[in-house]
Amino acid sequence: MCFVQFAKAQPAAYSNPLALGRNNCSAGVDSLYYLNYLTPNLTNSGTAITACKPVLRTNFAPLSGYSAANKPFTIFNSSIAFNQADQMIYYVWTDYNIASPYKSYIWRWSPTTCPMPAAPGLDTFRTFNTDIGGITFDANGLGWQLEFIGPAPFKAMIRQVNFTTGAIGIPDTLDLTGGAKLWNVGTGDITLTPSGQMYFIFNNKLFTPDYGSAGGPTKHIKCTYIDTVRLPAGKTGLPGLAFGSGDLIASYSPGTGCVFKRIDPVTGDTAGITYTYAATKGIYATDMTQINSGIGPSKKLISVTPTGTPNQYDVVYDVYTRNYGNVPLTNVQVSDDLKSI
């Protein structure tokens, strides 16, 4: 007689990559676009909000380099990130049209809304007198951004930014393994998986830094080089990176053809994504983030006691459920048919 000690089911996951970009494969409108992903298939979202172009307040007019009527929601000099701690989308825009130090403006809003208030628009959440580039948020709501110091090969650094208090940490140098060098950091992106693993791609190279060791006395942390990521034919850069359905999801520039690929986060191998969209509705993503929901159950056998009747037993086991996403789960119901204990 044999009893199974553990029984696990495949987690049920639902992934919504968010893309800062343009429709019509880069010939359309600057917006934040919502997508659905279940490996290897990508589609535009069919929810109430499929695209969002918020009305943003700048607190001054005209914005440097822009007309007073052109609010600063643009795909240029900007990035987005989803913060699972407060469940908000963060939009960062840096003004490079002023003398250094540059200014970075941050707005935030719920992903279930598209802020389009009456003039003067959604106010800034915070302003930094520094260049805040691409960011990602950990489970505690702390932001992490990459920085590069030239000349080439560039030195890579990672800095913690507290968007609640406005505190900007001292950057840690990333010690790249495997002799990897960064010769071109013009395009790339950074992301965090729901489990807390950080990845970034620059110079078409995939890395995972040990950011949990940041802030130590040496101000150096290990950054594991995984592999070089191949660009599709005709593409020169990889500006967007997200995580969903177990894959790293990458966008490529230029935007012709609306090309996305999936990247194995363990090996760096690249595979195709089938992106289905209506005419003129294909998205070219210049930056990406993600909202993931998922749940996985498992059972653990505690005891098996004979009842005294042949082939009958009292079985005690625990049932576990785990949230594999970065959004809260509600109305979860667990049932069992006792077929696999």
C-alpha positions in Angstrom: 0.0 0.0 0.0 1.3 3.5 -0.9 0.1 6.9 0.1 1.1 10.1 -1.7 2.6 12.5 0.7 2.2 15.7 -1.4 -0.1 16.5 -4.2 0.3 19.8 -6.1 -1.8 21.3 -8.9 -0.6 23.5 -11.7 -1.1 27.2 -10.6 -3.9 29.0 -12.4 -2.4 32.3 -13.6 -3.7 35.3 -15.4 -1.3 37.9 -16.7 -1.9 41.5 -17.8 1.2 43.1 -19.3 0.9 46.9 -19.5 2.6 48.6 -22.4 3.5 52.3 -22.6 3.5 52.8 -26.4 1.6 53.5 -29.5 -1.0 51.5 -31.4 -0.9 50.9 -35.2 2.5 49.4 -34.6 4.1 52.8 -33.6 2.2 55.0 -36.0 -0.8 55.7 -33.6 -1.5 57.4 -30.3 0.7 57.6 -27.2 -1.2 55.7 -24.5 -0.9 53.1 -21.8 -2.3 49.9 -23.3 -3.6 46.8 -21.5 -2.8 43.3 -22.8 -3.6 39.7 -22.0 -1.0 37.0 -22.0 -1.2 33.2 -21.6 1.9 31.7 -23.0 2.5 31.9 -25.9 -0.5 34.0 -26.9 -0.8 37.7 -26.5 -3.9 39.8 -27.2 -5.2 43.3 -26.5 -7.3 43.5 -23.4 -11.1 43.2 -23.7 -11.8 44.8 -20.4 -13.5 48.2 -19.8 -10.1 49.9 -20.0 -8.1 48.9 -23.0 -6.0 52.0 -23.4 -5.5 55.0 -21.1 -4.1 58.5 -22.0 -4.5 60.4 -18.7 -4.7 64.1 -18.3 -1.8 65.2 -16.1 -1.1 68.4 -14.3 2.4 69.8 -14.5 2.1 72.7 -12.0 3.7 75.0 -14.5 3.1 76.0 -18.1 4.3 75.5 -20.6 6.2 72.4 -19.8 9.8 72.7 -20.9 10.0 71.7 -24.6 6.2 71.3 -24.9 3.3 73.6 -25.6 0.9 74.4 -22.8 -1.7 72.2 -24.5 0.6 69.2 -24.7 0.5 67.6 -21.2 3.5 65.4 -20.5 2.0 62.0 -21.1 4.3 60.8 -23.7 6.2 57.6 -24.5 9.5 59.5 -24.7 11.7 60.0 -21.6 9.2 58.1 -19.5 8.5 54.7 -17.9 5.8 52.9 -16.1 5.7 50.4 -13.2 3.0 48.7 -11.1 3.5 48.9 -7.4 1.9 45.8 -5.7 2.2 47.4 -2.3 -0.3 50.1 -3.0 -1.8 48.6 -6.2 -1.1 51.7 -8.2 0.4 52.4 -11.6 3.4 54.8 -11.5 4.3 57.0 -14.5 7.7 58.7 -14.5 8.6 61.4 -16.9 12.0 63.1 -16.9 12.6 66.6 -18.2 15.9 66.7 -20.1 15.2 70.1 -21.6 16.4 71.9 -18.6 20.0 72.3 -17.3 21.3 69.5 -15.0 20.2 68.3 -12.5 17.2 67.1 -14.5 13.8 66.8 -12.9 11.7 63.6 -12.8 7.9 63.9 -12.2 5.8 61.0 -10.9 2.1 60.5 -11.2 0.2 57.5 -9.9 -3.3 56.1 -10.3 -5.3 52.9 -10.0 -5.2 50.5 -12.9 -9.0 50.2 -12.7 -9.3 53.9 -13.7 -7.9 56.3 -16.3 -7.5 59.7 -14.7 -9.0 62.3 -16.9 -10.1 65.0 -14.5 -11.0 68.5 -15.5 -8.3 71.1 -15.9 -5.6 71.3 -14.7 -5.5 67.4 -14.5 -4.1 64.8 -12.2 -1.5 66.4 -9.9 2.0 65.0 -9.5 2.5 62.5 -6.7 6.2 63.5 -6.2 9.0 65.3 -7.9 12.7 64.4 -7.8 15.6 66.7 -8.7 17.4 63.8 -10.4 17.0 61.5 -13.3 14.7 58.6 -12.4 15.0 56.1 -15.2 13.2 52.8 -15.6 12.0 51.4 -12.2 10.4 48.4 -10.7 8.8 47.8 -7.3 9.4 45.1 -4.7 6.7 43.6 -2.5 7.3 46.3 0.1 6.6 49.1 -2.3 10.3 50.2 -2.6 11.4 51.3 -6.1 14.6 50.1 -7.7 16.2 51.8 -10.7 19.2 51.1 -12.8 21.9 53.6 -13.5 24.9 53.5 -15.9 28.1 55.4 -15.7 30.3 55.8 -18.8 32.3 55.8 -20.9 31.8 52.3 -22.3 32.0 49.7 -21.1 29.4 51.2 -18.7 29.4 50.6 -15.0 26.0 49.4 -13.9 24.5 50.5 -10.5 21.2 49.9 -8.8 19.6 52.4 -6.5 16.6 52.2 -4.0 14.0 54.9 -4.2 11.3 55.4 -1.6 8.5 57.1 -3.4 6.5 57.5 -0.2 9.1 59.5 1.7 11.1 60.8 -1.2 14.3 59.3 0.1 16.9 58.3 -2.5 19.4 55.7 -1.5 23.1 55.5 -2.3 23.6 53.2 -5.4 25.3 49.8 -5.3 27.7 48.8 -8.0 26.6 45.6 -9.9 29.5 43.2 -10.2 28.6 41.4 -13.5 29.6 37.7 -13.6 31.0 35.8 -16.6 33.0 38.7 -17.9 29.9 40.4 -19.3 30.3 44.0 -20.5 27.8 46.7 -21.2 28.8 48.6 -24.3 25.4 50.0 -25.2 22.7 51.0 -22.7 20.5 53.0 -25.0 17.5 50.6 -24.6 16.5 48.1 -22.0 14.1 47.5 -19.1 13.9 46.0 -15.6 11.2 43.9 -14.0 10.4 41.8 -10.9 8.6 38.5 -10.8 5.8 37.9 -8.2 8.3 35.7 -6.3 10.7 38.6 -6.0 13.3 37.7 -8.7 14.7 40.7 -10.5 15.7 40.7 -14.1 17.0 43.3 -16.5 18.1 43.4 -20.1 20.5 46.0 -21.5 22.9 45.6 -24.4 20.8 42.5 -25.3 22.2 40.8 -22.2 20.0 39.2 -19.6 21.0 39.7 -15.9 19.6 38.9 -12.5 21.0 41.0 -9.6 21.1 40.0 -5.9 19.3 43.2 -5.0 18.4 41.8 -1.6 22.1 42.4 -0.6 22.0 46.0 -1.5 23.0 48.5 1.1 25.9 46.4 2.5 29.2 47.9 3.6 31.0 47.2 0.3 28.3 48.8 -1.8 28.9 46.0 -4.4 26.4 43.3 -5.1 26.6 40.2 -7.4 24.7 40.4 -10.7 24.5 37.1 -12.6 24.8 37.2 -16.3 22.5 34.6 -17.8 22.9 34.9 -21.6 22.8 37.2 -24.6 19.3 37.6 -26.0 19.0 37.5 -29.7 17.2 40.3 -31.5 14.6 39.5 -34.2 15.6 40.4 -37.7 15.3 44.1 -38.4 15.2 45.1 -34.7 17.9 47.2 -33.0 16.7 47.4 -29.4 14.7 45.9 -26.6 12.9 48.7 -24.8 10.2 46.8 -22.8 10.3 43.9 -20.4 7.5 42.3 -18.4 6.8 39.0 -16.7 3.7 36.8 -17.2 2.7 33.1 -17.4 6.3 32.0 -16.4 7.9 34.0 -19.2 9.8 37.2 -19.6 7.9 39.2 -22.3 10.0 41.5 -24.4 9.1 44.2 -26.9 11.4 45.3 -29.7 12.2 48.5 -31.6 11.6 49.8 -34.1 7.9 49.1 -33.8 7.2 47.8 -37.3 5.3 44.6 -37.1 4.5 44.9 -33.3 7.0 42.2 -32.4 7.0 40.5 -29.0 9.1 37.5 -27.9 9.2 35.4 -24.8 12.4 34.8 -23.0 13.2 31.9 -20.7 14.3 33.5 -17.4 16.6 30.6 -16.6 18.5 30.2 -19.8 17.8 33.4 -21.8 16.5 31.4 -24.7 14.1 33.3 -27.0 10.8 31.9 -28.4 7.9 33.3 -30.4 4.8 35.0 -29.1 1.6 34.8 -31.2 0.2 38.4 -31.0 -3.3 38.7 -32.3 -4.8 42.1 -32.9 -7.3 43.9 -35.1 -6.2 46.2 -38.0 -4.4 49.3 -36.7 -4.7 48.0 -33.1 -1.3 46.4 -32.7 0.8 47.8 -29.9 4.4 48.9 -30.1 5.7 49.0 -26.5 8.5 51.4 -25.4 8.2 50.4 -21.8 6.4 47.6 -20.0 5.2 46.4 -16.6 2.7 43.8 -15.5 -0.2 42.9 -13.3 -0.4 39.2 -12.5 -2.9 37.1 -10.6 -2.6 33.5 -9.8 -3.3 30.8 -7.2 -1.8 27.4 -6.6 -3.1 24.6 -4.3 -1.3 21.7 -2.7 -2.1 19.0 -0.1 0.0 17.5 2.6 -0.8 14.1 4.2 -0.9 14.3 8.0 -2.0 10.8 9.0 -3.8 7.6 7.9 -5.6 5.6 10.6 -7.4 2.3 9.9 -11.0 2.4 11.0 -11.2 -1.4 11.7 -13.3 -1.9 8.6 -11.3 -3.5 5.7 -10.0 -0.9 3.2 -11.4 2.0 5.2 -9.2 4.7 6.7 -9.5 8.0 8.5 -7.3 10.3 6.5 -6.2 13.7 7.7 -4.4 16.2 5.4 -3.7 19.9 5.1 -4.7 22.0 2.1 -2.5 24.9 1.2 -3.2 27.7 -1.3 -0.7 30.3 -2.4 -1.1 33.6 -4.2 1.3 33.5 -7.2 0.5 37.0 -8.4 1.1 40.6 -7.4 -2.6 41.6 -6.7 -4.8 40.5 -3.8 -7.2 37.6 -4.3 -10.8 37.7 -3.0 -13.7 35.2 -2.8 -11.3 32.2 -3.0 -13.2 28.9 -2.5 -11.4 25.6 -2.0 -13.0 22.2 -2.6 -11.7 18.7 -2.9 -13.0 15.5 -4.5 -10.7 13.2 -2.5 -9.3 11.5 -5.6 -5.8 12.5 -4.9 -4.7 12.8 -1.3 
